Structure formats: C-alpha cells, structure tokens
Amino acid sequence: MWRKPDDDPQPPVRPEVVTVSYNEAARLLDGGEQVDAVPMLPEILAWLTPYVAENYKPEPKRKVKRNDPFARDGADRERGRTR
C-alpha cells in the first residue's frame, strides 16, 4: 500500500504497508487505499517460504448473515397470514 506525501514532493510516493496476504491487500483496497502488486525478489521468497509453510493458517470462513427485511413477511404470506 502506498501514499503520496502531503508535505514533501520527494519521493513522489512512499510505501506504507508491504504484505504477502491477498486478504489484507483486499481489505486495504476496500478501504480506498492505493495497492499495487509487485513481484517478490527470489531472495526474499526463499527466505519467507519456510516461515509461511510453518506458520500460515487460512482465515476461517464466516457465515454470511443476510439482512432480508422481507423474509418474515414472505413467510407469513406463504402461511396465509397477514400482519
């Protein structure tokens, strides 16, 4: 994630957050931040691979609770009841 500095034009942009997490990058994008994908240097990949293999845990899937304001009314109509 990168930003333009407010007060100094040099450098024109500066990195704020570096992550290898797709989910974290997506959250930053959803928050309106500037995010670019860049290739990882092979040396960093070789250094990071054993750590990720040992410590990575996928984020648990969360159930989506739907907010359907007509769900109850529709169920009442199906039963022949009105409110």
PDB file with SEQRES, HELIX, SHEET and CRYST1 records, atoms N, CA, C and O in Angstrom:
SEQRES   1 A   83  MET TRP ARG LYS PRO ASP ASP ASP PRO GLN PRO PRO VAL          
SEQRES   2 A   83  ARG PRO GLU VAL VAL THR VAL SER TYR ASN GLU ALA ALA          
SEQRES   3 A   83  ARG LEU LEU ASP GLY GLY GLU GLN VAL ASP ALA VAL PRO          
SEQRES   4 A   83  MET LEU PRO GLU ILE LEU ALA TRP LEU THR PRO TYR VAL          
SEQRES   5 A   83  ALA GLU ASN TYR LYS PRO GLU PRO LYS ARG LYS VAL LYS          
SEQRES   6 A   83  ARG ASN ASP PRO PHE ALA ARG ASP GLY ALA ASP ARG GLU          
SEQRES   7 A   83  ARG GLY ARG THR ARG                                          
HELIX    1 AA1 TYR A   22  ASP A   30  1                                   9    
HELIX    2 AA2 PRO A   42  ASN A   55  1                                  14    
HELIX    3 AA3 ALA A   71  GLU A   78  1                                   8    
CRYST1    1.000    1.000    1.000  90.00  90.00  90.00 P 1           1          
ATOM      1  N   MET A   1       0.857  -1.157   0.000  1.00  0.00           N  
ATOM      2  CA  MET A   1       0.000   0.000   0.000  1.00  0.00           C  
ATOM      3  C   MET A   1       0.899   1.214   0.000  1.00  0.00           C  
ATOM      4  O   MET A   1       1.883   1.259   0.738  1.00  0.00           O  
ATOM      5  N   TRP A   2       0.577   2.188  -0.811  1.00  0.00           N  
ATOM      6  CA  TRP A   2       1.415   3.373  -0.893  1.00  0.00           C  
ATOM      7  C   TRP A   2       0.568   4.623  -0.817  1.00  0.00           C  
ATOM      8  O   TRP A   2      -0.633   4.614  -1.086  1.00  0.00           O  
ATOM      9  N   ARG A   3       1.236   5.696  -0.443  1.00  0.00           N  
ATOM     10  CA  ARG A   3       0.578   7.003  -0.348  1.00  0.00           C  
ATOM     11  C   ARG A   3       1.498   8.086  -0.902  1.00  0.00           C  
ATOM     12  O   ARG A   3       2.717   7.927  -0.946  1.00  0.00           O  
ATOM     13  N   LYS A   4       0.888   9.183  -1.321  1.00  0.00           N  
ATOM     14  CA  LYS A   4       1.646  10.373  -1.707  1.00  0.00           C  
ATOM     15  C   LYS A   4       1.901  11.184  -0.446  1.00  0.00           C  
ATOM     16  O   LYS A   4       0.989  11.367   0.361  1.00  0.00           O  
ATOM     17  N   PRO A   5       3.123  11.673  -0.260  1.00  0.00           N  
ATOM     18  CA  PRO A   5       3.374  12.509   0.925  1.00  0.00           C  
ATOM     19  C   PRO A   5       2.624  13.838   0.821  1.00  0.00           C  
ATOM     20  O   PRO A   5       2.484  14.406  -0.263  1.00  0.00           O  
ATOM     21  N   ASP A   6       2.149  14.319   1.963  1.00  0.00           N  
ATOM     22  CA  ASP A   6       1.398  15.576   1.967  1.00  0.00           C  
ATOM     23  C   ASP A   6       2.299  16.800   1.886  1.00  0.00           C  
ATOM     24  O   ASP A   6       1.956  17.788   1.238  1.00  0.00           O  
ATOM     25  N   ASP A   7       3.439  16.733   2.539  1.00  0.00           N  
ATOM     26  CA  ASP A   7       4.240  17.944   2.687  1.00  0.00           C  
ATOM     27  C   ASP A   7       5.478  18.011   1.801  1.00  0.00           C  
ATOM     28  O   ASP A   7       5.917  19.109   1.459  1.00  0.00           O  
ATOM     29  N   ASP A   8       6.052  16.879   1.421  1.00  0.00           N  
ATOM     30  CA  ASP A   8       7.317  16.877   0.683  1.00  0.00           C  
ATOM     31  C   ASP A   8       7.131  16.137  -0.638  1.00  0.00           C  
ATOM     32  O   ASP A   8       6.705  14.982  -0.635  1.00  0.00           O  
ATOM     33  N   PRO A   9       7.439  16.774  -1.765  1.00  0.00           N  
ATOM     34  CA  PRO A   9       7.248  16.097  -3.052  1.00  0.00           C  
ATOM     35  C   PRO A   9       8.287  15.010  -3.336  1.00  0.00           C  
ATOM     36  O   PRO A   9       8.158  14.286  -4.323  1.00  0.00           O  
ATOM     37  N   GLN A  10       9.305  14.885  -2.496  1.00  0.00           N  
ATOM     38  CA  GLN A  10      10.334  13.860  -2.707  1.00  0.00           C  
ATOM     39  C   GLN A  10      10.296  12.846  -1.585  1.00  0.00           C  
ATOM     40  O   GLN A  10      10.387  13.276  -0.435  1.00  0.00           O  
ATOM     41  N   PRO A  11      10.178  11.608  -1.784  1.00  0.00           N  
ATOM     42  CA  PRO A  11       9.860  10.933  -3.049  1.00  0.00           C  
ATOM     43  C   PRO A  11       8.396  11.161  -3.424  1.00  0.00           C  
ATOM     44  O   PRO A  11       7.582  11.522  -2.574  1.00  0.00           O  
ATOM     45  N   PRO A  12       8.068  10.949  -4.692  1.00  0.00           N  
ATOM     46  CA  PRO A  12       6.693  11.231  -5.125  1.00  0.00           C  
ATOM     47  C   PRO A  12       5.651  10.338  -4.422  1.00  0.00           C  
ATOM     48  O   PRO A  12       4.526  10.777  -4.183  1.00  0.00           O  
ATOM     49  N   VAL A  13       6.015   9.117  -4.100  1.00  0.00           N  
ATOM     50  CA  VAL A  13       5.144   8.222  -3.321  1.00  0.00           C  
ATOM     51  C   VAL A  13       6.015   7.455  -2.339  1.00  0.00           C  
ATOM     52  O   VAL A  13       7.227   7.349  -2.527  1.00  0.00           O  
ATOM     53  N   ARG A  14       5.398   6.921  -1.295  1.00  0.00           N  
ATOM     54  CA  ARG A  14       6.163   6.127  -0.332  1.00  0.00           C  
ATOM     55  C   ARG A  14       5.358   4.904   0.076  1.00  0.00           C  
ATOM     56  O   ARG A  14       4.141   4.992   0.235  1.00  0.00           O  
ATOM     57  N   PRO A  15       6.019   3.766   0.249  1.00  0.00           N  
ATOM     58  CA  PRO A  15       5.299   2.575   0.698  1.00  0.00           C  
ATOM     59  C   PRO A  15       4.926   2.719   2.169  1.00  0.00           C  
ATOM     60  O   PRO A  15       5.717   3.223   2.967  1.00  0.00           O  
ATOM     61  N   GLU A  16       3.739   2.284   2.521  1.00  0.00           N  
ATOM     62  CA  GLU A  16       3.254   2.318   3.899  1.00  0.00           C  
ATOM     63  C   GLU A  16       3.160   0.914   4.480  1.00  0.00           C  
ATOM     64  O   GLU A  16       3.544   0.689   5.628  1.00  0.00           O  
ATOM     65  N   VAL A  17       2.648  -0.036   3.690  1.00  0.00           N  
ATOM     66  CA  VAL A  17       2.442  -1.412   4.148  1.00  0.00           C  
ATOM     67  C   VAL A  17       2.894  -2.351   3.038  1.00  0.00           C  
ATOM     68  O   VAL A  17       2.584  -2.141   1.865  1.00  0.00           O  
ATOM     69  N   VAL A  18       3.620  -3.375   3.419  1.00  0.00           N  
ATOM     70  CA  VAL A  18       4.001  -4.436   2.492  1.00  0.00           C  
ATOM     71  C   VAL A  18       3.452  -5.735   3.067  1.00  0.00           C  
ATOM     72  O   VAL A  18       3.688  -6.048   4.233  1.00  0.00           O  
ATOM     73  N   THR A  19       2.727  -6.484   2.260  1.00  0.00           N  
ATOM     74  CA  THR A  19       2.132  -7.724   2.727  1.00  0.00           C  
ATOM     75  C   THR A  19       2.150  -8.766   1.623  1.00  0.00           C  
ATOM     76  O   THR A  19       2.143  -8.428   0.439  1.00  0.00           O  
ATOM     77  N   VAL A  20       2.173 -10.015   2.007  1.00  0.00           N  
ATOM     78  CA  VAL A  20       2.027 -11.101   1.043  1.00  0.00           C  
ATOM     79  C   VAL A  20       0.628 -11.697   1.151  1.00  0.00           C  
ATOM     80  O   VAL A  20       0.328 -12.690   0.488  1.00  0.00           O  
ATOM     81  N   SER A  21      -0.221 -11.112   1.968  1.00  0.00           N  
ATOM     82  CA  SER A  21      -1.577 -11.609   2.187  1.00  0.00           C  
ATOM     83  C   SER A  21      -2.536 -11.012   1.162  1.00  0.00           C  
ATOM     84  O   SER A  21      -2.688  -9.794   1.067  1.00  0.00           O  
ATOM     85  N   TYR A  22      -3.171 -11.881   0.408  1.00  0.00           N  
ATOM     86  CA  TYR A  22      -4.189 -11.443  -0.544  1.00  0.00           C  
ATOM     87  C   TYR A  22      -5.349 -10.786   0.197  1.00  0.00           C  
ATOM     88  O   TYR A  22      -5.871  -9.761  -0.242  1.00  0.00           O  
ATOM     89  N   ASN A  23      -5.755 -11.382   1.327  1.00  0.00           N  
ATOM     90  CA  ASN A  23      -6.888 -10.854   2.089  1.00  0.00           C  
ATOM     91  C   ASN A  23      -6.587  -9.471   2.654  1.00  0.00           C  
ATOM     92  O   ASN A  23      -7.439  -8.583   2.613  1.00  0.00           O  
ATOM     93  N   GLU A  24      -5.391  -9.286   3.178  1.00  0.00           N  
ATOM     94  CA  GLU A  24      -5.014  -7.981   3.717  1.00  0.00           C  
ATOM     95  C   GLU A  24      -4.994  -6.930   2.607  1.00  0.00           C  
ATOM     96  O   GLU A  24      -5.461  -5.809   2.808  1.00  0.00           O  
ATOM     97  N   ALA A  25      -4.457  -7.284   1.444  1.00  0.00           N  
ATOM     98  CA  ALA A  25      -4.440  -6.350   0.320  1.00  0.00           C  
ATOM     99  C   ALA A  25      -5.863  -6.003  -0.113  1.00  0.00           C  
ATOM    100  O   ALA A  25      -6.149  -4.850  -0.437  1.00  0.00           O  
ATOM    101  N   ALA A  26      -6.753  -6.993  -0.119  1.00  0.00           N  
ATOM    102  CA  ALA A  26      -8.143  -6.738  -0.497  1.00  0.00           C  
ATOM    103  C   ALA A  26      -8.815  -5.803   0.500  1.00  0.00           C  
ATOM    104  O   ALA A  26      -9.580  -4.924   0.102  1.00  0.00           O  
ATOM    105  N   ARG A  27      -8.540  -5.980   1.794  1.00  0.00           N  
ATOM    106  CA  ARG A  27      -9.115  -5.083   2.804  1.00  0.00           C  
ATOM    107  C   ARG A  27      -8.612  -3.651   2.605  1.00  0.00           C  
ATOM    108  O   ARG A  27      -9.378  -2.697   2.738  1.00  0.00           O  
ATOM    109  N   LEU A  28      -7.332  -3.506   2.288  1.00  0.00           N  
ATOM    110  CA  LEU A  28      -6.790  -2.168   2.043  1.00  0.00           C  
ATOM    111  C   LEU A  28      -7.457  -1.533   0.821  1.00  0.00           C  
ATOM    112  O   LEU A  28      -7.811  -0.355   0.843  1.00  0.00           O  
ATOM    113  N   LEU A  29      -7.623  -2.318  -0.239  1.00  0.00           N  
ATOM    114  CA  LEU A  29      -8.297  -1.807  -1.432  1.00  0.00           C  
ATOM    115  C   LEU A  29      -9.724  -1.402  -1.115  1.00  0.00           C  
ATOM    116  O   LEU A  29     -10.184  -0.347  -1.552  1.00  0.00           O  
ATOM    117  N   ASP A  30     -10.429  -2.235  -0.356  1.00  0.00           N  
ATOM    118  CA  ASP A  30     -11.811  -1.920   0.021  1.00  0.00           C  
ATOM    119  C   ASP A  30     -11.876  -0.640   0.841  1.00  0.00           C  
ATOM    120  O   ASP A  30     -12.880   0.071   0.806  1.00  0.00           O  
ATOM    121  N   GLY A  31     -10.811  -0.343   1.577  1.00  0.00           N  
ATOM    122  CA  GLY A  31     -10.749   0.878   2.368  1.00  0.00           C  
ATOM    123  C   GLY A  31     -10.333   2.097   1.574  1.00  0.00           C  
ATOM    124  O   GLY A  31     -10.194   3.181   2.141  1.00  0.00           O  
ATOM    125  N   GLY A  32     -10.131   1.946   0.273  1.00  0.00           N  
ATOM    126  CA  GLY A  32      -9.809   3.084  -0.583  1.00  0.00           C  
ATOM    127  C   GLY A  32      -8.327   3.386  -0.698  1.00  0.00           C  
ATOM    128  O   GLY A  32      -7.957   4.434  -1.228  1.00  0.00           O  
ATOM    129  N   GLU A  33      -7.479   2.510  -0.222  1.00  0.00           N  
ATOM    130  CA  GLU A  33      -6.037   2.739  -0.301  1.00  0.00           C  
ATOM    131  C   GLU A  33      -5.515   2.376  -1.688  1.00  0.00           C  
ATOM    132  O   GLU A  33      -6.162   1.642  -2.434  1.00  0.00           O  
ATOM    133  N   GLN A  34      -4.343   2.899  -2.021  1.00  0.00           N  
ATOM    134  CA  GLN A  34      -3.661   2.579  -3.272  1.00  0.00           C  
ATOM    135  C   GLN A  34      -2.832   1.322  -3.047  1.00  0.00           C  
ATOM    136  O   GLN A  34      -1.922   1.323  -2.218  1.00  0.00           O  
ATOM    137  N   VAL A  35      -3.133   0.256  -3.772  1.00  0.00           N  
ATOM    138  CA  VAL A  35      -2.427  -1.020  -3.616  1.00  0.00           C  
ATOM    139  C   VAL A  35      -1.977  -1.491  -4.988  1.00  0.00           C  
ATOM    140  O   VAL A  35      -2.763  -1.519  -5.935  1.00  0.00           O  
ATOM    141  N   ASP A  36      -0.710  -1.859  -5.087  1.00  0.00           N  
ATOM    142  CA  ASP A  36      -0.171  -2.405  -6.325  1.00  0.00           C  
ATOM    143  C   ASP A  36       0.480  -3.748  -6.033  1.00  0.00           C  
ATOM    144  O   ASP A  36       1.104  -3.936  -4.988  1.00  0.00           O  
ATOM    145  N   ALA A  37       0.329  -4.672  -6.962  1.00  0.00           N  
ATOM    146  CA  ALA A  37       1.022  -5.957  -6.866  1.00  0.00           C  
ATOM    147  C   ALA A  37       2.394  -5.793  -7.509  1.00  0.00           C  
ATOM    148  O   ALA A  37       2.506  -5.255  -8.611  1.00  0.00           O  
ATOM    149  N   VAL A  38       3.414  -6.246  -6.836  1.00  0.00           N  
ATOM    150  CA  VAL A  38       4.771  -6.198  -7.382  1.00  0.00           C  
ATOM    151  C   VAL A  38       5.402  -7.571  -7.208  1.00  0.00           C  
ATOM    152  O   VAL A  38       5.077  -8.283  -6.258  1.00  0.00           O  
ATOM    153  N   PRO A  39       6.299  -7.952  -8.113  1.00  0.00           N  
ATOM    154  CA  PRO A  39       6.936  -9.268  -7.968  1.00  0.00           C  
ATOM    155  C   PRO A  39       7.869  -9.290  -6.755  1.00  0.00           C  
ATOM    156  O   PRO A  39       8.533  -8.302  -6.439  1.00  0.00           O  
ATOM    157  N   MET A  40       7.899 -10.434  -6.093  1.00  0.00           N  
ATOM    158  CA  MET A  40       8.777 -10.601  -4.942  1.00  0.00           C  
ATOM    159  C   MET A  40      10.154 -11.046  -5.425  1.00  0.00           C  
ATOM    160  O   MET A  40      10.268 -11.905  -6.300  1.00  0.00           O  
ATOM    161  N   LEU A  41      11.182 -10.462  -4.854  1.00  0.00           N  
ATOM    162  CA  LEU A  41      12.539 -10.868  -5.209  1.00  0.00           C  
ATOM    163  C   LEU A  41      12.751 -12.332  -4.837  1.00  0.00           C  
ATOM    164  O   LEU A  41      12.277 -12.765  -3.787  1.00  0.00           O  
ATOM    165  N   PRO A  42      13.448 -13.104  -5.665  1.00  0.00           N  
ATOM    166  CA  PRO A  42      13.677 -14.522  -5.358  1.00  0.00           C  
ATOM    167  C   PRO A  42      14.366 -14.733  -4.006  1.00  0.00           C  
ATOM    168  O   PRO A  42      14.087 -15.716  -3.321  1.00  0.00           O  
ATOM    169  N   GLU A  43      15.249 -13.834  -3.623  1.00  0.00           N  
ATOM    170  CA  GLU A  43      15.937 -13.968  -2.337  1.00  0.00           C  
ATOM    171  C   GLU A  43      14.964 -13.848  -1.165  1.00  0.00           C  
ATOM    172  O   GLU A  43      15.071 -14.578  -0.179  1.00  0.00           O  
ATOM    173  N   ILE A  44      14.023 -12.927  -1.283  1.00  0.00           N  
ATOM    174  CA  ILE A  44      13.025 -12.759  -0.225  1.00  0.00           C  
ATOM    175  C   ILE A  44      12.072 -13.943  -0.210  1.00  0.00           C  
ATOM    176  O   ILE A  44      11.691 -14.415   0.861  1.00  0.00           O  
ATOM    177  N   LEU A  45      11.686 -14.425  -1.375  1.00  0.00           N  
ATOM    178  CA  LEU A  45      10.818 -15.597  -1.451  1.00  0.00           C  
ATOM    179  C   LEU A  45      11.472 -16.813  -0.806  1.00  0.00           C  
ATOM    180  O   LEU A  45      10.815 -17.552  -0.073  1.00  0.00           O  
ATOM    181  N   ALA A  46      12.741 -17.024  -1.067  1.00  0.00           N  
ATOM    182  CA  ALA A  46      13.459 -18.159  -0.471  1.00  0.00           C  
ATOM    183  C   ALA A  46      13.548 -18.018   1.047  1.00  0.00           C  
ATOM    184  O   ALA A  46      13.487 -19.020   1.760  1.00  0.00           O  
ATOM    185  N   TRP A  47      13.688 -16.812   1.544  1.00  0.00           N  
ATOM    186  CA  TRP A  47      13.767 -16.560   2.976  1.00  0.00           C  
ATOM    187  C   TRP A  47      12.400 -16.725   3.655  1.00  0.00           C  
ATOM    188  O   TRP A  47      12.312 -17.204   4.785  1.00  0.00           O  
ATOM    189  N   LEU A  48      11.337 -16.321   2.946  1.00  0.00           N  
ATOM    190  CA  LEU A  48       9.997 -16.307   3.516  1.00  0.00           C  
ATOM    191  C   LEU A  48       9.267 -17.649   3.425  1.00  0.00           C  
ATOM    192  O   LEU A  48       8.407 -17.932   4.259  1.00  0.00           O  
ATOM    193  N   THR A  49       9.590 -18.470   2.440  1.00  0.00           N  
ATOM    194  CA  THR A  49       8.871 -19.719   2.204  1.00  0.00           C  
ATOM    195  C   THR A  49       8.837 -20.642   3.426  1.00  0.00           C  
ATOM    196  O   THR A  49       7.753 -21.112   3.768  1.00  0.00           O  
ATOM    197  N   PRO A  50       9.948 -20.929   4.101  1.00  0.00           N  
ATOM    198  CA  PRO A  50       9.864 -21.814   5.274  1.00  0.00           C  
ATOM    199  C   PRO A  50       9.001 -21.234   6.397  1.00  0.00           C  
ATOM    200  O   PRO A  50       8.285 -21.977   7.069  1.00  0.00           O  
ATOM    201  N   TYR A  51       9.059 -19.936   6.605  1.00  0.00           N  
ATOM    202  CA  TYR A  51       8.248 -19.311   7.646  1.00  0.00           C  
ATOM    203  C   TYR A  51       6.755 -19.465   7.342  1.00  0.00           C  
ATOM    204  O   TYR A  51       5.969 -19.819   8.220  1.00  0.00           O  
ATOM    205  N   VAL A  52       6.377 -19.198   6.101  1.00  0.00           N  
ATOM    206  CA  VAL A  52       4.972 -19.315   5.716  1.00  0.00           C  
ATOM    207  C   VAL A  52       4.510 -20.757   5.818  1.00  0.00           C  
ATOM    208  O   VAL A  52       3.406 -21.015   6.296  1.00  0.00           O  
ATOM    209  N   ALA A  53       5.334 -21.705   5.379  1.00  0.00           N  
ATOM    210  CA  ALA A  53       4.969 -23.122   5.454  1.00  0.00           C  
ATOM    211  C   ALA A  53       4.714 -23.552   6.892  1.00  0.00           C  
ATOM    212  O   ALA A  53       3.843 -24.386   7.138  1.00  0.00           O  
ATOM    213  N   GLU A  54       5.452 -23.004   7.838  1.00  0.00           N  
ATOM    214  CA  GLU A  54       5.305 -23.389   9.239  1.00  0.00           C  
ATOM    215  C   GLU A  54       4.180 -22.638   9.952  1.00  0.00           C  
ATOM    216  O   GLU A  54       3.549 -23.193  10.851  1.00  0.00           O  
ATOM    217  N   ASN A  55       3.921 -21.397   9.571  1.00  0.00           N  
ATOM    218  CA  ASN A  55       3.023 -20.549  10.356  1.00  0.00           C  
ATOM    219  C   ASN A  55       1.709 -20.160   9.684  1.00  0.00           C  
ATOM    220  O   ASN A  55       0.840 -19.600  10.351  1.00  0.00           O  
ATOM    221  N   TYR A  56       1.530 -20.430   8.405  1.00  0.00           N  
ATOM    222  CA  TYR A  56       0.322 -19.984   7.720  1.00  0.00           C  
ATOM    223  C   TYR A  56      -0.895 -20.764   8.198  1.00  0.00           C  
ATOM    224  O   TYR A  56      -0.886 -21.993   8.266  1.00  0.00           O  
ATOM    225  N   LYS A  57      -1.942 -20.014   8.526  1.00  0.00           N  
ATOM    226  CA  LYS A  57      -3.240 -20.606   8.859  1.00  0.00           C  
ATOM    227  C   LYS A  57      -4.282 -19.823   8.064  1.00  0.00           C  
ATOM    228  O   LYS A  57      -4.394 -18.607   8.218  1.00  0.00           O  
ATOM    229  N   PRO A  58      -5.038 -20.506   7.222  1.00  0.00           N  
ATOM    230  CA  PRO A  58      -6.049 -19.774   6.451  1.00  0.00           C  
ATOM    231  C   PRO A  58      -7.073 -19.130   7.388  1.00  0.00           C  
ATOM    232  O   PRO A  58      -7.364 -19.651   8.465  1.00  0.00           O  
ATOM    233  N   GLU A  59      -7.605 -18.002   6.960  1.00  0.00           N  
ATOM    234  CA  GLU A  59      -8.634 -17.350   7.752  1.00  0.00           C  
ATOM    235  C   GLU A  59      -9.885 -18.218   7.746  1.00  0.00           C  
ATOM    236  O   GLU A  59     -10.270 -18.749   6.705  1.00  0.00           O  
ATOM    237  N   PRO A  60     -10.526 -18.365   8.914  1.00  0.00           N  
ATOM    238  CA  PRO A  60     -11.741 -19.190   8.941  1.00  0.00           C  
ATOM    239  C   PRO A  60     -12.847 -18.532   8.126  1.00  0.00           C  
ATOM    240  O   PRO A  60     -12.983 -17.309   8.097  1.00  0.00           O  
ATOM    241  N   LYS A  61     -13.628 -19.372   7.468  1.00  0.00           N  
ATOM    242  CA  LYS A  61     -14.744 -18.847   6.694  1.00  0.00           C  
ATOM    243  C   LYS A  61     -15.847 -18.438   7.653  1.00  0.00           C  
ATOM    244  O   LYS A  61     -16.159 -19.157   8.602  1.00  0.00           O  
ATOM    245  N   ARG A  62     -16.425 -17.292   7.399  1.00  0.00           N  
ATOM    246  CA  ARG A  62     -17.503 -16.789   8.237  1.00  0.00           C  
ATOM    247  C   ARG A  62     -18.820 -16.940   7.505  1.00  0.00           C  
ATOM    248  O   ARG A  62     -18.897 -16.722   6.296  1.00  0.00           O  
ATOM    249  N   LYS A  63     -19.853 -17.313   8.239  1.00  0.00           N  
ATOM    250  CA  LYS A  63     -21.172 -17.395   7.633  1.00  0.00           C  
ATOM    251  C   LYS A  63     -21.672 -15.981   7.390  1.00  0.00           C  
ATOM    252  O   LYS A  63     -21.495 -15.086   8.216  1.00  0.00           O  
ATOM    253  N   VAL A  64     -22.292 -15.807   6.254  1.00  0.00           N  
ATOM    254  CA  VAL A  64     -22.842 -14.502   5.912  1.00  0.00           C  
ATOM    255  C   VAL A  64     -24.274 -14.462   6.419  1.00  0.00           C  
ATOM    256  O   VAL A  64     -25.106 -15.278   6.023  1.00  0.00           O  
ATOM    257  N   LYS A  65     -24.554 -13.512   7.291  1.00  0.00           N  
ATOM    258  CA  LYS A  65     -25.903 -13.343   7.806  1.00  0.00           C  
ATOM    259  C   LYS A  65     -26.617 -12.362   6.891  1.00  0.00           C  
ATOM    260  O   LYS A  65     -26.263 -11.184   6.830  1.00  0.00           O  
ATOM    261  N   ARG A  66     -27.595 -12.839   6.201  1.00  0.00           N  
ATOM    262  CA  ARG A  66     -28.296 -11.993   5.244  1.00  0.00           C  
ATOM    263  C   ARG A  66     -29.342 -11.148   5.972  1.00  0.00           C  
ATOM    264  O   ARG A  66     -30.059 -11.629   6.849  1.00  0.00           O  
ATOM    265  N   ASN A  67     -29.404  -9.910   5.592  1.00  0.00           N  
ATOM    266  CA  ASN A  67     -30.379  -8.998   6.165  1.00  0.00           C  
ATOM    267  C   ASN A  67     -31.485  -8.819   5.139  1.00  0.00           C  
ATOM    268  O   ASN A  67     -31.422  -7.929   4.291  1.00  0.00           O  
ATOM    269  N   ASP A  68     -32.495  -9.670   5.224  1.00  0.00           N  
ATOM    270  CA  ASP A  68     -33.606  -9.626   4.279  1.00  0.00           C  
ATOM    271  C   ASP A  68     -34.831  -9.081   5.002  1.00  0.00           C  
ATOM    272  O   ASP A  68     -35.472  -9.809   5.760  1.00  0.00           O  
ATOM    273  N   PRO A  69     -35.167  -7.811   4.779  1.00  0.00           N  
ATOM    274  CA  PRO A  69     -36.290  -7.225   5.508  1.00  0.00           C  
ATOM    275  C   PRO A  69     -37.640  -7.836   5.139  1.00  0.00           C  
ATOM    276  O   PRO A  69     -38.615  -7.650   5.867  1.00  0.00           O  
ATOM    277  N   PHE A  70     -37.716  -8.563   4.022  1.00  0.00           N  
ATOM    278  CA  PHE A  70     -38.991  -9.140   3.596  1.00  0.00           C  
ATOM    279  C   PHE A  70     -39.098 -10.624   3.918  1.00  0.00           C  
ATOM    280  O   PHE A  70     -40.114 -11.244   3.602  1.00  0.00           O  
ATOM    281  N   ALA A  71     -38.090 -11.205   4.531  1.00  0.00           N  
ATOM    282  CA  ALA A  71     -38.093 -12.646   4.791  1.00  0.00           C  
ATOM    283  C   ALA A  71     -39.269 -13.041   5.680  1.00  0.00           C  
ATOM    284  O   ALA A  71     -39.979 -13.992   5.356  1.00  0.00           O  
ATOM    285  N   ARG A  72     -39.494 -12.346   6.779  1.00  0.00           N  
ATOM    286  CA  ARG A  72     -40.585 -12.693   7.691  1.00  0.00           C  
ATOM    287  C   ARG A  72     -41.938 -12.457   7.027  1.00  0.00           C  
ATOM    288  O   ARG A  72     -42.839 -13.286   7.156  1.00  0.00           O  
ATOM    289  N   ASP A  73     -42.093 -11.341   6.321  1.00  0.00           N  
ATOM    290  CA  ASP A  73     -43.359 -11.057   5.660  1.00  0.00           C  
ATOM    291  C   ASP A  73     -43.681 -12.117   4.615  1.00  0.00           C  
ATOM    292  O   ASP A  73     -44.832 -12.528   4.473  1.00  0.00           O  
ATOM    293  N   GLY A  74     -42.664 -12.559   3.887  1.00  0.00           N  
ATOM    294  CA  GLY A  74     -42.880 -13.594   2.885  1.00  0.00           C  
ATOM    295  C   GLY A  74     -43.300 -14.903   3.519  1.00  0.00           C  
ATOM    296  O   GLY A  74     -44.157 -15.602   2.977  1.00  0.00           O  
ATOM    297  N   ALA A  75     -42.714 -15.254   4.662  1.00  0.00           N  
ATOM    298  CA  ALA A  75     -43.082 -16.485   5.357  1.00  0.00           C  
ATOM    299  C   ALA A  75     -44.512 -16.395   5.852  1.00  0.00           C  
ATOM    300  O   ALA A  75     -45.231 -17.393   5.807  1.00  0.00           O  
ATOM    301  N   ASP A  76     -44.954 -15.234   6.324  1.00  0.00           N  
ATOM    302  CA  ASP A  76     -46.326 -15.069   6.791  1.00  0.00           C  
ATOM    303  C   ASP A  76     -47.313 -15.197   5.636  1.00  0.00           C  
ATOM    304  O   ASP A  76     -48.371 -15.807   5.792  1.00  0.00           O  
ATOM    305  N   ARG A  77     -46.985 -14.640   4.498  1.00  0.00           N  
ATOM    306  CA  ARG A  77     -47.873 -14.714   3.339  1.00  0.00           C  
ATOM    307  C   ARG A  77     -48.028 -16.146   2.865  1.00  0.00           C  
ATOM    308  O   ARG A  77     -49.116 -16.552   2.455  1.00  0.00           O  
ATOM    309  N   GLU A  78     -46.927 -16.931   2.919  1.00  0.00           N  
ATOM    310  CA  GLU A  78     -46.979 -18.324   2.492  1.00  0.00           C  
ATOM    311  C   GLU A  78     -47.939 -19.123   3.350  1.00  0.00           C  
ATOM    312  O   GLU A  78     -48.570 -20.062   2.862  1.00  0.00           O  
ATOM    313  N   ARG A  79     -48.058 -18.770   4.608  1.00  0.00           N  
ATOM    314  CA  ARG A  79     -48.933 -19.486   5.532  1.00  0.00           C  
ATOM    315  C   ARG A  79     -50.348 -18.935   5.507  1.00  0.00           C  
ATOM    316  O   ARG A  79     -51.218 -19.437   6.217  1.00  0.00           O  
ATOM    317  N   GLY A  80     -50.589 -17.914   4.701  1.00  0.00           N  
ATOM    318  CA  GLY A  80     -51.924 -17.347   4.626  1.00  0.00           C  
ATOM    319  C   GLY A  80     -52.215 -16.333   5.706  1.00  0.00           C  
ATOM    320  O   GLY A  80     -53.373 -15.960   5.899  1.00  0.00           O  
ATOM    321  N   ARG A  81     -51.201 -15.876   6.415  1.00  0.00           N  
ATOM    322  CA  ARG A  81     -51.388 -14.869   7.463  1.00  0.00           C  
ATOM    323  C   ARG A  81     -50.979 -13.504   6.956  1.00  0.00           C  
ATOM    324  O   ARG A  81     -50.152 -13.382   6.052  1.00  0.00           O  
ATOM    325  N   THR A  82     -51.553 -12.503   7.534  1.00  0.00           N  
ATOM    326  CA  THR A  82     -51.129 -11.129   7.251  1.00  0.00           C  
ATOM    327  C   THR A  82     -50.783 -10.456   8.565  1.00  0.00           C  
ATOM    328  O   THR A  82     -51.203 -10.899   9.633  1.00  0.00           O  
ATOM    329  N   ARG A  83     -50.032  -9.409   8.479  1.00  0.00           N  
ATOM    330  CA  ARG A  83     -49.635  -8.670   9.688  1.00  0.00           C  
ATOM    331  C   ARG A  83     -50.551  -7.533   9.939  1.00  0.00           C  
ATOM    332  O   ARG A  83     -50.373  -6.799  10.912  1.00  0.00           O  
TER     333      ARG A  83                                                      
END                                                                             
